[in-house]
Amino acid sequence: MEFAVTVAGATAAGNVTVTSPYDGAEVGRVETLDSAGIETALSIASALFADKNQWLDAHQRIAILEKTAVLMAERAQHLAAIAVSEGGKPLIDTRVEVDRAIDGIKNCIECIRTESGREIPMRLNPASANRLAFTTREPIGVVVAVSAFNHPLNLIVHQIGPAIASGCPVIVKPAEDTPLSCFALLELLREAGLPDGWCQAVLTTDHGVAEQLVTDPRVAFFSFIGSAKIGWMLRSKLAPGTRCALEHGGAAPVIVAPDADLGSAVPLLAKGGLYHAGQVCVSVQRVFAHQAVARTLADQLAQQAKAAVVGDPAAADTTVGPLIRGAEVDRVEQWVAEAVAGGAEVLSGGKRIDAHSFAPTILLNPPATAKVSTQEIFGPVICVYAYEDIDTALQQANSLPVAFQASVFTSDIDTAMHASRHLAAAAVMVNDHTAFRVDWMPFAGLRQSGHGVGGIPYTYEDMQVEKMIVIRSPKL
């Protein structure tokens, strides 16, 4: 599968070979742009936005997105195959991702249909007499989106869907590991009637050219999904006036009370920690369980981990696929070895399966200072820590510079409310895993985990400005 440059008038500077994370086989190629190509893309997007006569009316955007959703549904199997081949997420989960992406496009349509302004009170004092004020919403300007590898279709929908819905020209740079899904989606958008220039997908020849794209003063809004190190660095270099939203990662904590229903909790925690081999920003990583149940919980999680089917992500029965790169297998192996050397007990896994996959791993009581306890592992590893006092566990859960989603398992409403109040998180799930998400809910990283609020309706709002119009008339 090969994709050419999508920027009209730009010349390819090279190409990126996309390989399967499962076996390293080539699965596609995408042409890249250099500095001149990025300048062309920015000029096209900026000119479109500057000419309001070229703006797409709401009914046009709705029609395009409706047609896109139909095309995606018709080619869902093809889109799933592309995403599996480049990203390595098991087919059973990738099919869910495709369904979510289609629903995300529909959510963007709902945003357009429910958009409205508001009346600002006037005639309340002599200064505001004879006036009527109200607001309307307009697109913010050129959007640049930089995306991550772990949900190669749905994350793109979350970034370019709201941009198109809000009326913004958008330039999207997918992850180099997984660009095929993005370019395939752009083809469908154009087939659905989106005029050239309103969405341009690009891969760059190097990081310097990517930085040129992000930091250009013509960019009105920057959407980033990826590592905290890169996200915060790029934010520091944005041009004055550029707004942004950053979505990074975390090391999601879970509190398990002694009265928790383990029969319900264990499969949820196993799914939340092993889904996509743990390569999820809110993946279950640190489970603080009361000492009365910690060993039992860890043993039952180990049984789930041992039962997981690790292998070819395209196989229907695979539940855990490969890590995105071989270097990530090396890193996870090193982190687990460090924890074991520090006294962690390995209840399952603990080692690589091959150059591409790591065995689903459950560790009991890793050191609090180990990397698996202090950094986002982004691998199929769940750590269980025994605690005596819940407030001590909450302090440990909150001790890191990252904070995203968290959860608590308990049968007592007071315990649930206590943990929900004291957990440092943007969202707390009660009797559910930390990776729960639907695409219309707010999704926000706190501390170093991000900036702004994700979720399609919230991103849609971020990509617009509220303009107030004040009418003065002696008849008012």
C-alpha positions as a printed NumPy array, in Angstrom:
array([[  0.   ,   0.   ,   0.   ],
       [  1.532,   3.284,  -1.104],
       [  0.392,   6.865,  -0.52 ],
       [  1.658,   9.888,  -2.408],
       [  1.954,  13.467,  -1.207],
       [ -1.484,  14.946,  -0.461],
       [ -0.385,  18.588,  -0.732],
       [ -1.255,  20.11 ,  -4.094],
       [  1.832,  21.426,  -5.884],
       [  4.317,  19.903,  -3.447],
       [  7.041,  17.483,  -4.519],
       [  7.945,  14.423,  -2.505],
       [ 11.314,  14.614,  -0.78 ],
       [ 11.529,  10.895,  -0.034],
       [  9.431,   8.152,   1.488],
       [  8.911,   6.257,   4.728],
       [  8.669,   2.485,   4.727],
       [  6.027,   1.205,   7.131],
       [  6.663,  -2.209,   8.677],
       [  4.6  ,  -4.632,  10.723],
       [  5.453,  -4.538,  14.431],
       [  4.651,  -8.259,  14.55 ],
       [  7.251,  -9.579,  12.102],
       [  8.978,  -6.573,  10.542],
       [  7.528,  -7.167,   7.08 ],
       [  6.942,  -4.139,   4.88 ],
       [  3.256,  -3.182,   4.77 ],
       [  3.354,   0.162,   2.989],
       [  5.141,   3.343,   1.979],
       [  4.291,   7.014,   2.325],
       [  5.968,   9.928,   0.595],
       [  7.502,  12.653,   2.762],
       [  7.796,  16.439,   2.508],
       [ 10.747,  18.701,   3.163],
       [ 10.721,  22.321,   4.315],
       [  9.47 ,  23.593,   0.966],
       [  6.614,  21.087,   0.951],
       [  5.522,  22.094,   4.437],
       [  5.574,  25.742,   3.4  ],
       [  3.263,  24.861,   0.507],
       [  0.862,  23.045,   2.841],
       [  0.764,  25.978,   5.261],
       [  0.238,  28.467,   2.435],
       [ -2.697,  26.472,   1.076],
       [ -4.374,  26.15 ,   4.481],
       [ -3.754,  29.789,   5.378],
       [ -5.148,  31.051,   2.064],
       [ -8.282,  28.934,   2.454],
       [ -8.982,  30.331,   5.875],
       [ -8.205,  33.908,   4.859],
       [-10.838,  33.843,   2.1  ],
       [-14.191,  33.563,   3.857],
       [-15.893,  33.044,   0.521],
       [-14.227,  29.628,   0.418],
       [-15.416,  28.571,   3.868],
       [-17.59 ,  25.477,   3.911],
       [-21.124,  26.072,   5.149],
       [-22.491,  23.904,   7.926],
       [-24.694,  21.912,   5.548],
       [-21.677,  21.176,   3.346],
       [-19.598,  19.96 ,   6.307],
       [-22.481,  17.786,   7.502],
       [-22.907,  16.224,   4.059],
       [-19.195,  15.463,   3.768],
       [-18.996,  13.893,   7.209],
       [-22.195,  11.885,   6.67 ],
       [-20.792,  10.47 ,   3.445],
       [-17.473,   9.766,   5.148],
       [-19.186,   7.749,   7.879],
       [-21.001,   5.706,   5.215],
       [-17.772,   5.031,   3.316],
       [-15.961,   4.044,   6.516],
       [-18.735,   1.6  ,   7.405],
       [-18.631,   0.102,   3.914],
       [-14.846,  -0.362,   4.134],
       [-14.563,  -1.137,   7.829],
       [-12.882,  -4.473,   7.214],
       [-10.275,  -2.813,   4.979],
       [ -9.616,  -0.046,   7.514],
       [ -9.212,  -2.63 ,  10.284],
       [ -6.735,  -4.628,   8.194],
       [ -4.64 ,  -1.511,   7.568],
       [ -4.581,  -0.564,  11.252],
       [ -3.669,  -4.102,  12.345],
       [ -0.863,  -4.359,   9.813],
       [  0.855,  -1.125,  10.86 ],
       [ -0.047,  -0.834,  14.56 ],
       [ -0.203,  -4.411,  15.804],
       [ -3.34 ,  -4.041,  17.885],
       [ -5.24 ,  -7.352,  17.801],
       [ -8.007,  -7.607,  15.226],
       [-10.701,  -8.061,  17.872],
       [ -9.791,  -4.686,  19.394],
       [ -9.051,  -2.943,  16.108],
       [-12.555,  -3.696,  14.887],
       [-13.828,  -1.864,  17.954],
       [-11.514,   1.04 ,  17.127],
       [-12.935,   1.29 ,  13.615],
       [-16.478,   1.304,  15.002],
       [-15.473,   4.045,  17.439],
       [-13.919,   6.07 ,  14.631],
       [-17.132,   5.862,  12.591],
       [-19.153,   6.91 ,  15.62 ],
       [-16.652,   9.732,  16.171],
       [-17.414,  11.134,  12.725],
       [-21.109,  10.992,  13.612],
       [-20.327,  12.776,  16.886],
       [-18.705,  15.576,  14.869],
       [-21.939,  15.939,  12.895],
       [-23.885,  16.201,  16.153],
       [-21.541,  18.992,  17.244],
       [-22.414,  20.994,  14.146],
       [-26.138,  20.369,  14.556],
       [-26.168,  21.485,  18.187],
       [-23.852,  24.471,  17.823],
       [-25.325,  27.708,  19.099],
       [-24.439,  31.088,  20.467],
       [-26.018,  32.856,  23.423],
       [-27.517,  36.185,  24.316],
       [-25.415,  38.495,  26.476],
       [-27.651,  40.535,  28.818],
       [-27.924,  44.205,  27.914],
       [-30.204,  47.112,  28.911],
       [-29.329,  46.464,  32.538],
       [-27.966,  49.957,  33.197],
       [-27.685,  53.256,  31.305],
       [-24.391,  52.197,  29.674],
       [-25.976,  49.122,  28.073],
       [-29.261,  50.781,  27.106],
       [-30.553,  50.426,  23.547],
       [-28.367,  47.42 ,  22.852],
       [-28.796,  43.754,  21.948],
       [-25.799,  41.42 ,  22.201],
       [-25.369,  37.832,  21.129],
       [-22.581,  35.446,  20.191],
       [-21.874,  33.243,  17.199],
       [-19.128,  30.668,  16.705],
       [-16.473,  30.752,  14.002],
       [-13.497,  28.503,  13.148],
       [-10.305,  29.478,  14.966],
       [ -8.032,  29.161,  11.931],
       [ -5.425,  26.734,  10.618],
       [ -5.147,  23.59 ,  12.755],
       [ -2.005,  21.459,  12.917],
       [ -2.394,  18.017,  14.464],
       [  0.437,  15.667,  15.436],
       [ -0.75 ,  12.189,  16.349],
       [  0.396,   8.981,  18.06 ],
       [  0.739,   5.375,  16.909],
       [ -1.425,   3.466,  19.354],
       [ -4.864,   4.19 ,  17.843],
       [ -3.901,   4.991,  14.251],
       [ -7.45 ,   5.595,  13.01 ],
       [ -9.467,   6.793,  16.001],
       [ -6.899,   9.334,  17.219],
       [ -6.821,  10.873,  13.746],
       [-10.615,  11.126,  13.821],
       [-10.376,  12.882,  17.195],
       [ -8.073,  15.506,  15.714],
       [ -9.176,  16.118,  12.131],
       [-12.876,  15.333,  12.625],
       [-13.522,  18.323,  14.925],
       [-11.347,  20.531,  12.711],
       [-13.395,  19.746,   9.611],
       [-16.642,  20.011,  11.572],
       [-15.701,  23.42 ,  12.977],
       [-14.653,  24.726,   9.566],
       [-10.884,  24.82 ,  10.077],
       [ -8.323,  23.846,   7.444],
       [ -6.221,  21.106,   9.054],
       [ -2.757,  19.691,   8.434],
       [ -2.198,  16.36 ,  10.167],
       [  1.067,  14.569,  10.781],
       [  0.465,  10.946,  11.82 ],
       [  3.058,   8.882,  13.653],
       [  5.766,   7.589,  11.326],
       [  5.13 ,   4.057,  12.589],
       [  1.427,   4.164,  11.649],
       [  0.645,   6.672,   8.878],
       [ -1.35 ,   4.378,   6.585],
       [ -4.665,   4.649,   8.454],
       [ -4.474,   8.448,   8.375],
       [ -3.831,   8.61 ,   4.641],
       [ -6.574,   6.029,   4.   ],
       [ -9.039,   8.152,   5.974],
       [ -8.047,  11.26 ,   4.018],
       [ -8.805,   9.414,   0.779],
       [-12.304,   8.66 ,   2.087],
       [-12.844,  12.284,   3.15 ],
       [-11.951,  13.48 ,  -0.316],
       [-14.118,  10.816,  -1.909],
       [-16.919,  12.11 ,   0.322],
       [-16.508,  15.573,  -1.168],
       [-14.019,  17.399,   1.057],
       [-12.263,  19.897,  -1.236],
       [ -8.487,  19.666,  -1.564],
       [ -6.629,  21.779,   0.958],
       [ -9.109,  21.496,   3.8  ],
       [ -7.323,  18.421,   5.131],
       [ -3.705,  17.695,   4.237],
       [ -1.821,  14.689,   5.629],
       [  1.951,  14.99 ,   5.772],
       [  5.011,  13.068,   6.833],
       [  8.191,  15.093,   7.189],
       [ 11.768,  14.291,   6.274],
       [ 13.019,  15.045,   9.786],
       [ 12.059,  16.477,  13.182],
       [ 13.255,  19.94 ,  12.207],
       [ 10.739,  20.126,   9.385],
       [  8.006,  18.865,  11.719],
       [  8.904,  21.626,  14.173],
       [  8.696,  24.143,  11.321],
       [  5.118,  23.02 ,  10.717],
       [  4.054,  23.238,  14.353],
       [  5.682,  26.542,  15.235],
       [  4.657,  28.548,  12.172],
       [  2.788,  31.764,  13.125],
       [ -0.039,  30.91 ,  10.705],
       [ -1.05 ,  28.019,  12.972],
       [ -4.025,  28.979,  15.144],
       [ -4.444,  25.702,  17.031],
       [ -2.013,  22.868,  17.731],
       [ -3.321,  19.432,  18.692],
       [ -0.723,  16.974,  20.013],
       [ -0.978,  13.362,  21.148],
       [  2.289,  11.762,  22.194],
       [  5.087,  11.852,  24.745],
       [  5.241,  14.523,  27.414],
       [  8.845,  15.344,  26.551],
       [  8.001,  16.215,  22.941],
       [  4.64 ,  17.801,  23.71 ],
       [  5.885,  20.264,  26.3  ],
       [  8.935,  21.086,  24.161],
       [  6.756,  21.943,  21.164],
       [  4.36 ,  23.975,  23.301],
       [  7.29 ,  26.093,  24.483],
       [  8.087,  26.94 ,  20.858],
       [  4.615,  27.806,  19.599],
       [  4.16 ,  31.168,  17.937],
       [  2.465,  33.876,  20.034],
       [ -1.294,  33.447,  19.85 ],
       [ -1.298,  29.754,  18.903],
       [ -3.663,  27.814,  21.175],
       [ -2.995,  24.174,  21.933],
       [ -4.124,  20.929,  23.496],
       [ -1.644,  18.277,  24.618],
       [ -2.446,  14.667,  25.457],
       [  0.411,  12.74 ,  27.039],
       [  0.574,   9.623,  29.188],
       [  0.4  ,   8.554,  32.794],
       [  0.939,   5.623,  35.136],
       [ -2.669,   5.015,  36.057],
       [ -3.347,   4.088,  39.698],
       [ -6.069,   1.787,  41.002],
       [ -7.221,   1.447,  44.614],
       [ -8.664,  -1.953,  45.54 ],
       [-10.426,  -1.975,  48.919],
       [-10.711,  -5.16 ,  51.02 ],
       [-14.444,  -5.369,  50.243],
       [-13.976,  -5.19 ,  46.46 ],
       [-15.679,  -7.789,  44.278],
       [-12.602,  -9.507,  42.847],
       [-14.696, -11.615,  40.508],
       [-15.687,  -8.422,  38.742],
       [-12.453,  -6.483,  39.269],
       [ -9.894,  -9.004,  38.004],
       [-11.052,  -9.332,  34.371],
       [-11.529,  -5.58 ,  34.132],
       [ -8.058,  -4.842,  35.486],
       [ -6.485,  -7.472,  33.255],
       [ -8.199,  -5.988,  30.2  ],
       [ -7.271,  -2.448,  31.222],
       [ -3.618,  -3.366,  31.673],
       [ -3.049,  -5.771,  28.779],
       [ -5.216,  -4.103,  26.108],
       [ -3.006,  -3.27 ,  23.116],
       [ -0.068,  -4.746,  25.075],
       [ -0.38 ,  -1.905,  27.582],
       [  0.295,   0.766,  24.942],
       [ -2.485,   3.068,  26.149],
       [ -2.019,   6.387,  27.96 ],
       [ -4.469,   5.409,  30.735],
       [ -3.57 ,   1.717,  30.876],
       [ -3.859,   0.008,  34.286],
       [ -0.309,   0.066,  35.668],
       [ -0.224,   0.546,  39.454],
       [ -2.764,  -1.409,  41.507],
       [ -2.783,  -0.624,  45.238],
       [ -4.657,  -3.474,  46.929],
       [ -5.389,  -3.892,  50.617],
       [ -3.082,  -6.463,  52.171],
       [ -6.076,  -8.706,  52.911],
       [ -6.681,  -9.208,  49.174],
       [ -3.424,  -8.199,  47.459],
       [ -1.987, -11.708,  47.058],
       [ -5.29 , -13.17 ,  45.883],
       [ -5.816, -10.325,  43.43 ],
       [ -2.284, -10.635,  42.05 ],
       [ -2.572, -14.408,  41.647],
       [ -5.883, -14.082,  39.818],
       [ -4.457, -11.384,  37.552],
       [ -1.541, -13.728,  36.823],
       [ -3.994, -16.435,  35.77 ],
       [ -5.601, -13.959,  33.364],
       [ -2.185, -12.943,  32.023],
       [ -1.128, -16.556,  31.448],
       [ -4.381, -17.235,  29.604],
       [ -3.882, -14.299,  27.224],
       [ -3.205, -15.31 ,  23.626],
       [ -0.086, -13.491,  22.442],
       [  0.704, -13.6  ,  18.758],
       [ -0.242, -12.481,  15.282],
       [ -2.544,  -9.445,  15.692],
       [ -4.395, -10.421,  12.518],
       [ -5.485, -13.738,  14.053],
       [ -9.036, -13.774,  15.389],
       [ -8.078, -15.325,  18.745],
       [ -5.114, -13.079,  19.584],
       [ -5.73 , -10.879,  22.625],
       [ -2.253,  -9.342,  23.09 ],
       [ -0.139,  -8.259,  20.14 ],
       [  3.417,  -6.966,  19.74 ],
       [  4.958,  -3.755,  20.985],
       [  5.345,  -1.109,  18.331],
       [  9.141,  -1.434,  18.048],
       [ 11.789,  -3.94 ,  19.103],
       [ 13.493,  -1.241,  21.15 ],
       [ 10.382,  -1.032,  23.313],
       [ 10.641,  -4.753,  24.074],
       [ 14.231,  -4.149,  25.202],
       [ 13.165,  -1.255,  27.418],
       [ 10.274,  -3.111,  29.074],
       [ 12.55 ,  -6.086,  29.694],
       [ 15.115,  -3.831,  31.376],
       [ 12.492,  -2.141,  33.564],
       [ 11.044,  -5.456,  34.711],
       [ 14.518,  -6.844,  35.432],
       [ 15.274,  -3.769,  37.548],
       [ 12.07 ,  -4.279,  39.546],
       [ 12.811,  -7.967,  40.092],
       [ 16.347,  -7.181,  41.211],
       [ 14.802,  -4.793,  43.735],
       [ 12.558,  -7.49 ,  45.212],
       [  9.459,  -7.631,  42.992],
       [  7.86 , -11.053,  42.712],
       [  7.066, -12.209,  39.183],
       [  3.727, -14.03 ,  39.112],
       [  3.495, -14.299,  35.342],
       [  5.573, -13.327,  32.339],
       [  8.572, -11.206,  33.189],
       [ 10.394, -11.876,  29.945],
       [ 10.256, -11.343,  26.215],
       [  8.577, -13.846,  23.945],
       [ 10.581, -12.782,  20.9  ],
       [ 12.052,  -9.662,  19.348],
       [  8.594,  -8.099,  18.965],
       [  6.494,  -9.249,  21.929],
       [  6.712,  -9.236,  25.721],
       [  4.86 , -11.754,  27.866],
       [  1.906, -10.353,  29.851],
       [  3.445,  -9.686,  33.234],
       [  2.14 ,  -9.351,  36.791],
       [  4.553,  -8.061,  39.434],
       [  3.814,  -8.115,  43.153],
       [  5.287,  -5.396,  45.363],
       [  7.885,  -3.787,  43.075],
       [ 10.073,  -1.166,  44.777],
       [  8.427,   2.243,  44.984],
       [ 11.467,   3.757,  43.272],
       [ 11.625,   1.313,  40.355],
       [ 10.887,   2.584,  36.86 ],
       [  7.785,   0.358,  36.671],
       [  6.487,   2.274,  39.71 ],
       [  7.457,   5.789,  38.68 ],
       [  7.231,   6.005,  34.88 ],
       [  4.721,   5.049,  32.226],
       [  5.682,   1.549,  31.142],
       [  3.63 ,   1.415,  27.912],
       [  3.911,  -2.351,  27.922],
       [  1.897,  -5.39 ,  29.121],
       [  2.917,  -5.068,  32.768],
       [  0.637,  -4.643,  35.812],
       [  2.137,  -3.926,  39.245],
       [  0.284,  -4.84 ,  42.45 ],
       [  1.239,  -3.22 ,  45.758],
       [ -0.11 ,  -4.291,  49.159],
       [ -1.208,  -1.509,  51.507],
       [ -2.462,  -1.317,  55.086],
       [ -4.007,   2.16 ,  55.165],
       [ -5.965,   3.598,  52.238],
       [ -4.703,   7.131,  52.822],
       [ -1.129,   5.906,  52.51 ],
       [ -2.083,   4.152,  49.272],
       [ -3.678,   7.355,  47.995],
       [ -0.498,   9.277,  48.777],
       [  1.539,   6.737,  46.802],
       [ -0.951,   6.862,  43.953],
       [ -0.641,  10.657,  43.81 ],
       [  3.136,  10.808,  44.22 ],
       [  4.065,  11.048,  40.531],
       [  4.279,  14.146,  38.31 ],
       [  1.667,  12.609,  35.984],
       [ -2.086,  12.396,  36.589],
       [ -4.724,  11.266,  34.115],
       [ -7.413,   8.676,  34.901],
       [ -7.643,   6.531,  38.034],
       [-10.05 ,   4.029,  39.557],
       [-11.248,   2.507,  42.819],
       [-12.864,  -0.877,  43.434],
       [-15.05 ,  -1.163,  46.512],
       [-18.533,  -2.174,  47.672],
       [-18.761,   0.81 ,  50.027],
       [-20.015,   4.143,  48.705],
       [-18.101,   6.08 ,  51.355],
       [-14.822,   4.434,  50.343],
       [-15.583,   5.166,  46.712],
       [-16.27 ,   8.827,  47.438],
       [-13.225,   9.154,  49.685],
       [-10.924,   7.742,  47.017],
       [-12.603,   9.749,  44.255],
       [-12.087,  12.953,  46.191],
       [ -8.449,  12.311,  47.069],
       [ -7.106,  10.707,  43.885],
       [ -5.163,  13.164,  41.735],
       [ -6.899,  12.522,  38.43 ],
       [ -9.074,  14.192,  35.834],
       [-11.461,  11.231,  36.011],
       [-12.034,   8.486,  38.583],
       [-13.766,   5.261,  37.604],
       [-15.637,   3.439,  40.36 ],
       [-15.579,  -0.351,  39.931],
       [-14.146,  -0.045,  36.436],
       [-10.646,   0.022,  34.954],
       [ -8.694,   3.213,  34.302],
       [ -8.757,   2.818,  30.51 ],
       [-12.519,   3.275,  30.198],
       [-13.386,   5.9  ,  27.624],
       [-16.175,   6.923,  25.312],
       [-15.318,   9.492,  22.708],
       [-17.758,  12.224,  23.726],
       [-16.593,  12.441,  27.352],
       [-13.909,  14.879,  28.572],
       [-10.447,  13.31 ,  28.452],
       [ -7.803,  15.395,  30.16 ],
       [ -4.32 ,  14.811,  31.469],
       [ -3.294,  16.83 ,  34.523],
       [  0.163,  17.833,  35.767],
       [  2.678,  16.631,  33.151],
       [  0.064,  14.373,  31.535],
       [ -1.295,  17.088,  29.299],
       [ -2.895,  20.45 ,  28.721],
       [ -6.488,  21.202,  27.816],
       [ -9.374,  18.783,  27.429],
       [ -9.797,  16.12 ,  24.761],
       [-12.977,  14.375,  23.657],
       [-14.644,  15.255,  20.367],
       [-17.123,  17.919,  21.599],
       [-14.42 ,  19.61 ,  23.685],
       [-11.913,  19.613,  20.841],
       [-14.612,  20.965,  18.517],
       [-15.197,  23.847,  20.915],
       [-11.448,  24.515,  21.254],
       [-11.166,  24.846,  17.483],
       [-13.68 ,  27.687,  17.399],
       [-13.875,  31.228,  18.722],
       [-16.971,  32.818,  20.205],
       [-17.6  ,  36.145,  18.504],
       [-19.918,  38.685,  20.107],
       [-22.066,  41.044,  18.068],
       [-23.546,  44.125,  19.759],
       [-26.365,  46.019,  18.033],
       [-27.238,  49.544,  19.156],
       [-30.655,  50.833,  18.19 ],
       [-32.872,  53.529,  19.71 ],
       [-35.759,  51.086,  19.201],
       [-34.31 ,  48.625,  21.676]])
